[in-house]
Amino acid sequence: MGSIGGFGGARGTAVKPEARIPRLAWALTGSGHFFAESLELMRGVADLDVFVSKAAAEVVRMYRDDMKKLPPTARVFRDTTASAAPVGRFYHGDYHTLVVAPATSNTVAKCVVGISDTLATNVFAQAGKCRVPTIVFACDTAPELDTKAPHGMVKVYPRRIDLGNTARLKTFDDVIVVDSLADLERALAARLAWLNASSS
Ligand SMILES: Cc1cc2nc3c(=O)[nH]c(=O)nc-3n(C[C@H](O)[C@H](O)[C@H](O)COP(=O)(O)O)c2cc1C
């Protein structure tokens, strides 16, 4: 995991802290791998906007979980427009940080080649264009993984292309790719602590 906290000092040039208090943006994709754990982590975050891919909206039901368990202050944006209309918020400095977790192999592959045709990939692209630091928890981090299917644990074997895409994402500016839930928690805590310290 690279440097966390200030991401080398970047805070998002589009952000004007005096204009409004920026929130945390979180893109949720259709990955069963650490889906429940990511939702649990989101439940502890104040001032959260969640961008839900179409697949994530299906997967949440398959795991019998519910977006309604998020804090009442959380705002949920679903993938219902071709233009990904909610991403306009990134241009107005609404977000200090983006988390993409968990990130499917599909979303990671698209992000790596610059495709933005879903809400999650659009949010990632706009965060990059607005210089909003991003933390990605990619699913495909090792050649062999134990993952939770709706009816229990299964083994999956990410392909060379999946692992290669995760590695390529690690080279992006202002992007930190984490390999585990513990690293995601650490990266998020460090980022929030850095923002707190720099605003006081
Ligand atoms: C129950 C279930 C679990 C899934 N888990 C994963 C996963 O762990 N990793 C992954 O890359 N795709 C997983 N998928 C497949 C993705 O949901 C699918 O590729 C989808 O098109 C991704 O869309 P998104 O990247 O826009 O969210 C899962 C699908 C289902 C139905």
The ligand as an SDF file (V2000), in Angstrom:
LIG
                    3D

 31 33  0  0  0  0  0  0  0  0999 V2000
  -23.6170  -13.1940   -6.2100 C   0  0  0  0  0  0  0  0  0  0  0  0
  -22.6010  -12.5610   -7.1060 C   0  0  0  0  0  0  0  0  0  0  0  0
  -21.3340  -12.3020   -6.6330 C   0  0  0  0  0  0  0  0  0  0  0  0
  -20.3710  -11.7110   -7.4690 C   0  0  0  0  0  0  0  0  0  0  0  0
  -19.1210  -11.5080   -6.9780 N   0  0  0  0  0  0  0  0  0  0  0  0
  -18.1640  -10.9730   -7.7740 C   0  0  0  0  0  0  0  0  0  0  0  0
  -16.8600  -10.7760   -7.2600 C   0  0  0  0  0  0  0  0  0  0  0  0
  -16.5490  -11.0840   -6.0930 O   0  0  0  0  0  0  0  0  0  0  0  0
  -15.9400  -10.2190   -8.0740 N   0  0  0  0  0  0  0  0  0  0  0  0
  -16.2400   -9.8550   -9.3690 C   0  0  0  0  0  0  0  0  0  0  0  0
  -15.3510   -9.3300  -10.0420 O   0  0  0  0  0  0  0  0  0  0  0  0
  -17.4770  -10.0170   -9.8740 N   0  0  0  0  0  0  0  0  0  0  0  0
  -18.4570  -10.5780   -9.1130 C   0  0  0  0  0  0  0  0  0  0  0  0
  -19.7290  -10.7730   -9.6170 N   0  0  0  0  0  0  0  0  0  0  0  0
  -20.0040  -10.4130  -11.0250 C   0  0  0  0  0  0  0  0  0  0  0  0
  -20.3310   -8.9120  -11.1800 C   0  0  0  0  0  0  0  0  0  0  0  0
  -21.4740   -8.5480  -10.4190 O   0  0  0  0  0  0  0  0  0  0  0  0
  -20.5470   -8.6020  -12.6790 C   0  0  0  0  0  0  0  0  0  0  0  0
  -19.3220   -8.7490  -13.3800 O   0  0  0  0  0  0  0  0  0  0  0  0
  -21.1080   -7.2210  -12.9410 C   0  0  0  0  0  0  0  0  0  0  0  0
  -21.3470   -7.0600  -14.3270 O   0  0  0  0  0  0  0  0  0  0  0  0
  -20.1640   -6.1270  -12.4430 C   0  0  0  0  0  0  0  0  0  0  0  0
  -20.7610   -4.8510  -12.6360 O   0  0  0  0  0  0  0  0  0  0  0  0
  -20.1460   -3.5370  -11.9400 P   0  0  0  0  0  0  0  0  0  0  0  0
  -18.6590   -3.6680  -12.0670 O   0  0  0  0  0  0  0  0  0  0  0  0
  -20.7110   -2.4310  -12.7860 O   0  0  0  0  0  0  0  0  0  0  0  0
  -20.6560   -3.4840  -10.5530 O   0  0  0  0  0  0  0  0  0  0  0  0
  -20.6920  -11.3630   -8.7970 C   0  0  0  0  0  0  0  0  0  0  0  0
  -21.9950  -11.6220   -9.2750 C   0  0  0  0  0  0  0  0  0  0  0  0
  -22.9260  -12.2110   -8.4310 C   0  0  0  0  0  0  0  0  0  0  0  0
  -24.3080  -12.4960   -8.9870 C   0  0  0  0  0  0  0  0  0  0  0  0
  1  2  1  0
  2  3  1  0
  2 30  2  0
  3  4  2  0
  4  5  1  0
  4 28  1  0
  5  6  2  0
  6  7  1  0
  6 13  1  0
  7  8  2  0
  7  9  1  0
  9 10  1  0
 10 11  2  0
 10 12  1  0
 12 13  2  0
 13 14  1  0
 14 15  1  0
 14 28  1  0
 15 16  1  0
 16 17  1  0
 16 18  1  0
 18 19  1  0
 18 20  1  0
 20 21  1  0
 20 22  1  0
 22 23  1  0
 23 24  1  0
 24 25  2  0
 24 26  1  0
 24 27  1  0
 28 29  2  0
 29 30  1  0
 30 31  1  0
M  END
$$$$
